[in-house]
Amino acid sequence: MWPMTDQLMLRQLARQALMGATLGTVLALALLVSNCQHLLDVVMRSSAPLIVSAMFVAGLSLYAAFGAAVTGFQLILQQGDLE
């Protein structure tokens, strides 16, 4: 295995964050489309439904991206200890 450089670690962390953001976006859209707990009704009754829905999707996406990046960082560090 090749040594872990900063550029390689950054690339792996970016990949983890992108996967988390994608999954967060899919989850947010699935929640809105399925109208889970009448979430879509609440969004549509707000004063700016497009902005509220965009903030909901972006917030959940960023939350999942951050969690995936932190988890990926922990796994990268653990993998380095095993070698």
N, CA, C and O atoms as a MOPAC input file, in Angstrom:
PM7 MOZYME 1SCF
protein

 N      0.84400 1    -1.18100 1     0.00000 1
 C      0.00000 1     0.00000 1     0.00000 1
 C      0.88400 1     1.23600 1     0.00000 1
 O      1.95000 1     1.23800 1     0.61500 1
 N      0.45100 1     2.28500 1    -0.68300 1
 C      1.22400 1     3.50700 1    -0.76600 1
 C      1.02300 1     4.35200 1     0.48400 1
 O      0.00000 1     4.22600 1     1.15800 1
 N      1.98900 1     5.21300 1     0.80100 1
 C      1.85600 1     6.04000 1     2.00700 1
 C      0.72400 1     7.05600 1     1.85400 1
 O      0.43500 1     7.52900 1     0.75500 1
 N      0.09900 1     7.37500 1     2.97000 1
 C     -1.02300 1     8.32200 1     2.98800 1
 C     -0.47900 1     9.74000 1     2.95300 1
 O      0.15500 1    10.19000 1     3.90700 1
 N     -0.72400 1    10.43700 1     1.86700 1
 C     -0.32200 1    11.83100 1     1.75500 1
 C     -1.52400 1    12.72100 1     2.08400 1
 O     -2.66300 1    12.25700 1     2.14900 1
 N     -1.24500 1    13.99300 1     2.28700 1
 C     -2.32900 1    14.93500 1     2.58300 1
 C     -3.30100 1    15.05100 1     1.41200 1
 O     -4.51200 1    15.14900 1     1.60400 1
 N     -2.76000 1    15.03900 1     0.20800 1
 C     -3.61500 1    15.16000 1    -0.97600 1
 C     -4.51500 1    13.92700 1    -1.12600 1
 O     -5.68500 1    14.05500 1    -1.48900 1
 N     -3.98600 1    12.75900 1    -0.85500 1
 C     -4.78200 1    11.52900 1    -0.94100 1
 C     -5.86300 1    11.50900 1     0.14000 1
 O     -6.99600 1    11.10200 1    -0.12000 1
 N     -5.51400 1    11.94600 1     1.34600 1
 C     -6.49800 1    11.99600 1     2.42400 1
 C     -7.60500 1    13.00500 1     2.10900 1
 O     -8.78200 1    12.73400 1     2.35000 1
 N     -7.23200 1    14.15400 1     1.57800 1
 C     -8.22800 1    15.15300 1     1.20400 1
 C     -9.16100 1    14.61900 1     0.12200 1
 O    -10.36700 1    14.85800 1     0.16600 1
 N     -8.60400 1    13.89700 1    -0.84500 1
 C     -9.42000 1    13.31700 1    -1.90500 1
 C    -10.39300 1    12.27800 1    -1.34900 1
 O    -11.55400 1    12.23400 1    -1.75800 1
 N     -9.93200 1    11.45100 1    -0.43100 1
 C    -10.81100 1    10.44800 1     0.17900 1
 C    -11.89700 1    11.10400 1     1.03800 1
 O    -13.04800 1    10.66600 1     1.02700 1
 N    -11.53400 1    12.14800 1     1.77600 1
 C    -12.52800 1    12.85100 1     2.58900 1
 C    -13.56500 1    13.55600 1     1.71800 1
 O    -14.75100 1    13.57700 1     2.05000 1
 N    -13.11900 1    14.13000 1     0.60900 1
 C    -14.06100 1    14.76700 1    -0.30800 1
 C    -15.01300 1    13.73000 1    -0.90200 1
 O    -16.20000 1    14.00600 1    -1.07500 1
 N    -14.50800 1    12.56100 1    -1.20700 1
 C    -15.35700 1    11.48500 1    -1.72800 1
 C    -16.38700 1    11.05200 1    -0.69400 1
 O    -17.55000 1    10.82800 1    -1.03200 1
 N    -15.97100 1    10.93400 1     0.55700 1
 C    -16.90400 1    10.56400 1     1.62100 1
 C    -17.97500 1    11.63700 1     1.81000 1
 O    -19.15600 1    11.32300 1     1.96000 1
 N    -17.56200 1    12.89700 1     1.80100 1
 C    -18.52300 1    13.99300 1     1.97400 1
 C    -19.50000 1    14.04300 1     0.80800 1
 O    -20.68700 1    14.30000 1     1.01000 1
 N    -19.02300 1    13.80300 1    -0.40600 1
 C    -19.90600 1    13.80800 1    -1.56300 1
 C    -20.92200 1    12.67300 1    -1.49200 1
 O    -22.08700 1    12.85800 1    -1.84700 1
 N    -20.48900 1    11.50500 1    -1.03800 1
 C    -21.43500 1    10.39300 1    -0.87700 1
 C    -22.48100 1    10.71900 1     0.18200 1
 O    -23.66300 1    10.43000 1    -0.00200 1
 N    -22.05100 1    11.32000 1     1.29200 1
 C    -22.99000 1    11.70100 1     2.33600 1
 C    -23.96700 1    12.76100 1     1.86900 1
 O    -25.15200 1    12.70000 1     2.19400 1
 N    -23.48000 1    13.73700 1     1.10400 1
 C    -24.35500 1    14.78400 1     0.59100 1
 C    -25.38000 1    14.21600 1    -0.38600 1
 O    -26.53800 1    14.63300 1    -0.39400 1
 N    -24.95300 1    13.27600 1    -1.19700 1
 C    -25.88000 1    12.64400 1    -2.13900 1
 C    -26.95900 1    11.86400 1    -1.40100 1
 O    -28.14200 1    11.96400 1    -1.72700 1
 N    -26.55200 1    11.10000 1    -0.42200 1
 C    -27.53900 1    10.33000 1     0.35100 1
 C    -28.46700 1    11.24600 1     1.14200 1
 O    -29.65800 1    10.96000 1     1.26000 1
 N    -27.94200 1    12.33900 1     1.68200 1
 C    -28.78100 1    13.29600 1     2.40100 1
 C    -29.79700 1    13.95900 1     1.49300 1
 O    -30.94100 1    14.17900 1     1.88900 1
 N    -29.38000 1    14.28100 1     0.26400 1
 C    -30.29500 1    14.88400 1    -0.70100 1
 C    -31.39600 1    13.91300 1    -1.09100 1
 O    -32.56700 1    14.28500 1    -1.17300 1
 N    -31.01100 1    12.66600 1    -1.33100 1
 C    -32.01100 1    11.64700 1    -1.68800 1
 C    -32.99400 1    11.44800 1    -0.54000 1
 O    -34.19700 1    11.32600 1    -0.77200 1
 N    -32.50000 1    11.41300 1     0.68600 1
 C    -33.38500 1    11.24000 1     1.84000 1
 C    -34.33800 1    12.42700 1     1.98500 1
 O    -35.53100 1    12.23500 1     2.22000 1
 N    -33.82500 1    13.64400 1     1.84800 1
 C    -34.67400 1    14.82500 1     1.98400 1
 C    -35.75300 1    14.85800 1     0.90900 1
 O    -36.91200 1    15.15600 1     1.19500 1
 N    -35.37100 1    14.55200 1    -0.32300 1
 C    -36.36400 1    14.53300 1    -1.39700 1
 C    -37.38100 1    13.42200 1    -1.20400 1
 O    -38.56200 1    13.60300 1    -1.50000 1
 N    -36.93700 1    12.27800 1    -0.71100 1
 C    -37.87100 1    11.18400 1    -0.44600 1
 C    -38.85500 1    11.55700 1     0.65900 1
 O    -40.03200 1    11.20400 1     0.58400 1
 N    -38.38500 1    12.26200 1     1.67700 1
 C    -39.28000 1    12.70600 1     2.74400 1
 C    -40.29600 1    13.72100 1     2.23700 1
 O    -41.46200 1    13.68900 1     2.63000 1
 N    -39.85300 1    14.61700 1     1.36500 1
 C    -40.78100 1    15.61000 1     0.82300 1
 C    -41.79100 1    14.97600 1    -0.13100 1
 O    -42.97700 1    15.30400 1    -0.09000 1
 N    -41.32800 1    14.07900 1    -0.98000 1
 C    -42.22100 1    13.45700 1    -1.96100 1
 C    -43.24300 1    12.54900 1    -1.28900 1
 O    -44.40900 1    12.52000 1    -1.68200 1
 N    -42.80100 1    11.80800 1    -0.27400 1
 C    -43.72400 1    10.89400 1     0.40400 1
 C    -44.64000 1    11.61500 1     1.39200 1
 O    -45.55200 1    11.01100 1     1.95500 1
 N    -44.39000 1    12.91200 1     1.60100 1
 C    -45.18100 1    13.72900 1     2.52600 1
 C    -45.21300 1    13.10100 1     3.92400 1
 O    -46.25700 1    13.03600 1     4.57300 1
 N    -44.06300 1    12.65000 1     4.35700 1
 C    -43.91800 1    12.00400 1     5.66100 1
 C    -44.26500 1    12.99800 1     6.77400 1
 O    -43.71200 1    14.09700 1     6.83200 1
 N    -45.17900 1    12.60100 1     7.64600 1
 C    -45.63500 1    13.43800 1     8.75700 1
 C    -46.14400 1    14.79600 1     8.25800 1
 O    -46.02600 1    15.80100 1     8.95900 1
 N    -46.70100 1    14.82200 1     7.06700 1
 C    -47.26500 1    16.02900 1     6.45700 1
 C    -46.22000 1    17.12900 1     6.30900 1
 O    -46.53000 1    18.31500 1     6.42500 1
 N    -44.98000 1    16.72000 1     6.05200 1
 C    -43.88400 1    17.67100 1     5.89900 1
 C    -44.08300 1    18.57100 1     4.67900 1
 O    -43.84500 1    19.77700 1     4.74500 1
 N    -44.51500 1    17.98700 1     3.58100 1
 C    -44.73700 1    18.78800 1     2.37500 1
 C    -45.86600 1    19.79900 1     2.58100 1
 O    -45.81200 1    20.91300 1     2.05900 1
 N    -46.88300 1    19.40800 1     3.34000 1
 C    -47.97400 1    20.34700 1     3.62800 1
 C    -47.46800 1    21.55300 1     4.41100 1
 O    -47.86200 1    22.68600 1     4.13300 1
 N    -46.60700 1    21.31800 1     5.37400 1
 C    -46.04500 1    22.40900 1     6.18000 1
 C    -45.19100 1    23.32100 1     5.30600 1
 O    -45.26300 1    24.54500 1     5.41400 1
 N    -44.37900 1    22.71200 1     4.43900 1
 C    -43.52000 1    23.50700 1     3.55600 1
 C    -44.35700 1    24.33200 1     2.59400 1
 O    -44.05800 1    25.50600 1     2.37300 1
 N    -45.39100 1    23.74800 1     2.02000 1
 C    -46.20500 1    24.45900 1     1.03700 1
 C    -47.03600 1    25.58100 1     1.66400 1
 O    -47.40500 1    26.53100 1     0.97300 1
 N    -47.33200 1    25.48400 1     2.95300 1
 C    -48.09500 1    26.53100 1     3.63100 1
 C    -47.21400 1    27.66400 1     4.16200 1
 O    -47.72500 1    28.65400 1     4.68700 1
 N    -45.91400 1    27.52300 1     4.02800 1
 C    -45.02600 1    28.58500 1     4.50800 1
 C    -45.09800 1    29.78300 1     3.56200 1
 O    -45.68500 1    29.70500 1     2.48300 1
 N    -44.50100 1    30.87500 1     3.98000 1
 C    -44.57500 1    32.09800 1     3.16900 1
 C    -43.70200 1    32.00700 1     1.91500 1
 O    -43.99800 1    32.66400 1     0.91700 1
 N    -42.64000 1    31.21000 1     1.94500 1
 C    -41.75500 1    31.02600 1     0.78700 1
 C    -41.43800 1    29.54000 1     0.64500 1
 O    -40.38200 1    29.08800 1     1.08800 1
 N    -42.34800 1    28.77300 1     0.02800 1
 C    -42.16500 1    27.32300 1    -0.00500 1
 C    -40.90400 1    26.86600 1    -0.74300 1
 O    -40.29100 1    25.87400 1    -0.35000 1
 N    -40.51300 1    27.56500 1    -1.79000 1
 C    -39.32000 1    27.15800 1    -2.53100 1
 C    -38.06500 1    27.31400 1    -1.68100 1
 O    -37.18800 1    26.45000 1    -1.69000 1
 N    -37.98600 1    28.41200 1    -0.95400 1
 C    -36.81500 1    28.65300 1    -0.10400 1
 C    -36.79300 1    27.68300 1     1.07200 1
 O    -35.73300 1    27.17200 1     1.43300 1
 N    -37.94200 1    27.42900 1     1.66600 1
 C    -38.00500 1    26.50000 1     2.80400 1
 C    -37.62500 1    25.08900 1     2.36500 1
 O    -36.88600 1    24.40200 1     3.07100 1
 N    -38.11500 1    24.65300 1     1.21800 1
 C    -37.77400 1    23.31500 1     0.74900 1
 C    -36.29500 1    23.23000 1     0.38400 1
 O    -35.65300 1    22.21400 1     0.65000 1
 N    -35.74500 1    24.28200 1    -0.22100 1
 C    -34.32000 1    24.28800 1    -0.55000 1
 C    -33.47100 1    24.26100 1     0.71700 1
 O    -32.45000 1    23.57500 1     0.76600 1
 N    -33.88600 1    25.00200 1     1.73800 1
 C    -33.14300 1    24.99100 1     3.00400 1
 C    -33.22900 1    23.63000 1     3.68000 1
 O    -32.25300 1    23.17300 1     4.27600 1
 N    -34.39100 1    22.97400 1     3.59500 1
 C    -34.54200 1    21.64500 1     4.18200 1
 C    -33.62800 1    20.64000 1     3.49600 1
 O    -32.93600 1    19.86400 1     4.15600 1
 N    -33.63300 1    20.65900 1     2.16400 1
 C    -32.79700 1    19.72400 1     1.40800 1
 C    -31.31500 1    20.02500 1     1.64300 1
 O    -30.52600 1    19.10500 1     1.85900 1
 N    -30.93500 1    21.29000 1     1.60300 1
 C    -29.53400 1    21.65300 1     1.80900 1
 C    -29.07900 1    21.34100 1     3.23100 1
 O    -27.96100 1    20.86800 1     3.43300 1
 N    -29.92500 1    21.59800 1     4.20600 1
 C    -29.55500 1    21.31700 1     5.59800 1
 C    -29.35300 1    19.84000 1     5.84900 1
 O    -28.37100 1    19.44200 1     6.47500 1
 N    -30.27500 1    19.02100 1     5.36600 1
 C    -30.13200 1    17.58100 1     5.55700 1
 C    -28.94400 1    17.04300 1     4.76900 1
 O    -28.25600 1    16.12800 1     5.22100 1
 N    -28.70700 1    17.60400 1     3.60600 1
 C    -27.57100 1    17.18900 1     2.78600 1
 C    -26.24300 1    17.52300 1     3.47400 1
 O    -25.34000 1    16.68800 1     3.52600 1
 N    -26.13000 1    18.73600 1     3.99600 1
 C    -24.89900 1    19.12500 1     4.68400 1
 C    -24.69400 1    18.33600 1     5.97400 1
 O    -23.56600 1    17.99200 1     6.32500 1
 N    -25.77600 1    18.05500 1     6.66800 1
 C    -25.69000 1    17.26500 1     7.89700 1
 C    -25.14500 1    15.86200 1     7.59400 1
 O    -24.26700 1    15.36600 1     8.30100 1
 N    -25.66700 1    15.23400 1     6.54700 1
 C    -25.19900 1    13.90400 1     6.17400 1
 C    -23.77600 1    13.94900 1     5.63100 1
 O    -22.99200 1    13.03400 1     5.88400 1
 N    -23.43000 1    14.99600 1     4.89100 1
 C    -22.07900 1    15.13400 1     4.35200 1
 C    -21.05300 1    15.27600 1     5.47200 1
 O    -19.98500 1    14.66400 1     5.42500 1
 N    -21.37800 1    16.07800 1     6.47000 1
 C    -20.46400 1    16.25200 1     7.59700 1
 C    -20.28200 1    14.93600 1     8.35400 1
 O    -19.16200 1    14.56700 1     8.70800 1
 N    -21.38100 1    14.23600 1     8.59700 1
 C    -21.28400 1    12.95400 1     9.28800 1
 C    -20.47200 1    11.93700 1     8.50800 1
 O    -19.68100 1    11.19800 1     9.09500 1
 N    -20.65300 1    11.88600 1     7.20700 1
 C    -19.89000 1    10.94200 1     6.38600 1
 C    -18.41300 1    11.31400 1     6.35100 1
 O    -17.55500 1    10.43200 1     6.36000 1
 N    -18.10600 1    12.61200 1     6.31100 1
 C    -16.70900 1    13.03700 1     6.29200 1
 C    -16.01100 1    12.71200 1     7.61300 1
 O    -14.86800 1    12.25500 1     7.61600 1
 N    -16.68700 1    12.94400 1     8.71800 1
 C    -16.09600 1    12.62200 1    10.02200 1
 C    -15.89200 1    11.11500 1    10.16300 1
 O    -14.85000 1    10.66700 1    10.64100 1
 N    -16.87600 1    10.35100 1     9.75400 1
 C    -16.75600 1     8.89200 1     9.80400 1
 C    -15.63000 1     8.41900 1     8.88900 1
 O    -14.84300 1     7.55200 1     9.27000 1
 N    -15.55200 1     8.98300 1     7.68700 1
 C    -14.46600 1     8.62100 1     6.77100 1
 C    -13.10400 1     8.96600 1     7.34100 1
 O    -12.15400 1     8.20000 1     7.17800 1
 N    -12.99400 1    10.10800 1     8.00800 1
 C    -11.73100 1    10.49900 1     8.62900 1
 C    -11.32400 1     9.50800 1     9.70900 1
 O    -10.15700 1     9.12900 1     9.80800 1
 N    -12.28500 1     9.09400 1    10.51200 1
 C    -11.99300 1     8.09600 1    11.54400 1
 C    -11.53500 1     6.77800 1    10.92300 1
 O    -10.60900 1     6.14100 1    11.42700 1
 N    -12.17200 1     6.37400 1     9.84300 1
 C    -11.79100 1     5.12600 1     9.18900 1
 C    -10.40600 1     5.23100 1     8.55000 1
 O     -9.64300 1     4.26600 1     8.57100 1
 N    -10.08000 1     6.38000 1     7.98800 1
 C     -8.74500 1     6.58600 1     7.40300 1
 C     -7.69300 1     6.51800 1     8.48600 1
 O     -6.65000 1     5.89200 1     8.29500 1
 N     -7.94800 1     7.15500 1     9.63000 1
 C     -6.98000 1     7.09600 1    10.73300 1
 C     -6.81600 1     5.67900 1    11.26600 1
 O     -5.70500 1     5.25100 1    11.57800 1
 N     -7.92700 1     4.95500 1    11.36800 1
 C     -7.86700 1     3.57700 1    11.84900 1
 C     -7.11800 1     2.69300 1    10.86500 1
 O     -6.36000 1     1.81500 1    11.27800 1
 N     -7.31600 1     2.90800 1     9.59000 1
 C     -6.62200 1     2.12500 1     8.57300 1
 C     -5.10900 1     2.39100 1     8.65200 1
 O     -4.30900 1     1.47600 1     8.45500 1
 N     -4.72300 1     3.62900 1     8.93600 1
 C     -3.31800 1     3.95700 1     9.07900 1
 C     -2.68500 1     3.26900 1    10.28400 1
 O     -1.50700 1     2.91600 1    10.23900 1
 N     -3.44700 1     3.07400 1    11.36000 1
 C     -2.91900 1     2.40100 1    12.55200 1
 C     -2.72100 1     0.90500 1    12.30800 1
 O     -1.84200 1     0.28800 1    12.91000 1
 N     -3.53700 1     0.32200 1    11.42900 1
 C     -3.46100 1    -1.11300 1    11.18100 1
 C     -2.27100 1    -1.48900 1    10.31600 1
 O     -1.82300 1    -2.63500 1    10.35200 1
 N     -1.75200 1    -0.54900 1     9.54000 1
 C     -0.63600 1    -0.86700 1     8.64900 1
 C      0.69100 1    -0.78500 1     9.35300 1
 O      1.73100 1    -1.02500 1     8.74000 1

